[in-house]
Amino acid sequence: MNRLVALHEFQPQEKDELPMEKGQIMIGHSIDEEGWRTGEDPSTGETGHFPAIFVAKEGSEKAEKVLRKLAKKLSRIKKKGGS
């Protein structure tokens, strides 16, 4: 099991696929030869498939870059709302 960070939004096309929002934490269980990961959305407990290239291991440079950008965006939104 790996904790993963969604690098991109993903909207499912099939019933067995999981939606993801950019920056969302996912749990990865396995990856198949076609590049699809089997995993879980820890916030809902749902399991399914999502593209392996849409996620990066938590703590990796790619994942941290996405999380930093989202944190900056959130900070700007909070500042606008607090003015």
C-alpha positions as CSV (number, residue, x, y, z in Angstrom):
1,M,0.0,0.0,0.0
2,N,1.3,3.5,-0.9
3,R,-0.1,6.9,0.0
4,L,-0.4,8.8,-3.3
5,V,-1.2,12.4,-4.3
6,A,-3.4,13.1,-7.3
7,L,-1.4,15.2,-9.7
8,H,-4.4,15.9,-11.9
9,E,-8.2,15.7,-11.7
10,F,-9.6,12.5,-13.1
11,Q,-13.3,11.9,-14.1
12,P,-14.2,8.3,-14.4
13,Q,-15.4,6.9,-17.7
14,E,-16.2,3.5,-16.4
15,K,-18.1,2.2,-13.4
16,D,-15.0,0.7,-11.7
17,E,-12.9,3.9,-11.9
18,L,-12.4,6.3,-9.0
19,P,-12.7,10.1,-9.4
20,M,-9.9,12.2,-8.1
21,E,-9.3,15.9,-7.4
22,K,-5.9,17.5,-7.8
23,G,-4.0,17.2,-4.5
24,Q,-6.3,14.4,-3.2
25,I,-4.7,11.6,-1.2
26,M,-5.3,8.1,-2.5
27,I,-4.2,4.7,-1.4
28,G,-2.5,2.6,-4.1
29,H,-2.6,-1.2,-3.9
30,S,-1.3,-2.4,-7.3
31,I,-0.6,-1.4,-10.8
32,D,-1.3,-3.4,-14.0
33,E,0.6,-3.7,-17.2
34,E,-1.7,-1.2,-18.9
35,G,-0.8,1.6,-16.4
36,W,-3.9,1.5,-14.3
37,R,-3.6,1.5,-10.5
38,T,-6.0,-0.3,-8.2
39,G,-6.6,1.7,-5.1
40,E,-8.8,3.3,-2.5
41,D,-10.2,6.8,-1.8
42,P,-9.5,7.0,2.0
43,S,-12.1,9.7,2.4
44,T,-15.0,7.5,1.1
45,G,-13.6,4.0,1.4
46,E,-14.4,3.4,-2.2
47,T,-12.1,1.1,-4.2
48,G,-11.5,1.1,-7.9
49,H,-9.0,2.0,-10.7
50,F,-7.3,5.2,-11.8
51,P,-4.5,6.1,-14.2
52,A,-1.1,5.5,-12.5
53,I,0.4,8.6,-14.3
54,F,-2.1,10.8,-12.6
55,V,-0.6,10.1,-9.1
56,A,2.8,10.4,-7.4
57,K,4.0,8.8,-4.2
58,E,3.4,11.1,-1.2
59,G,6.6,12.9,-0.3
60,S,7.9,12.8,-3.8
61,E,9.0,16.0,-5.6
62,K,6.0,15.9,-8.0
63,A,3.5,15.4,-5.2
64,E,5.0,18.1,-3.0
65,K,5.0,20.6,-5.9
66,V,1.3,20.0,-6.4
67,L,0.5,20.3,-2.7
68,R,2.5,23.6,-2.4
69,K,0.7,25.1,-5.4
70,L,-2.7,24.2,-3.8
71,A,-1.6,25.6,-0.4
72,K,-0.7,28.9,-2.1
73,K,-4.0,29.0,-3.9
74,L,-5.9,28.4,-0.7
75,S,-3.9,31.0,1.1
76,R,-4.8,33.6,-1.6
77,I,-8.5,32.6,-1.4
78,K,-8.5,33.0,2.4
79,K,-6.8,36.4,2.2
80,K,-9.4,37.7,-0.3
81,G,-12.2,36.4,1.9
82,G,-10.7,37.9,5.1
83,S,-10.4,41.4,3.6
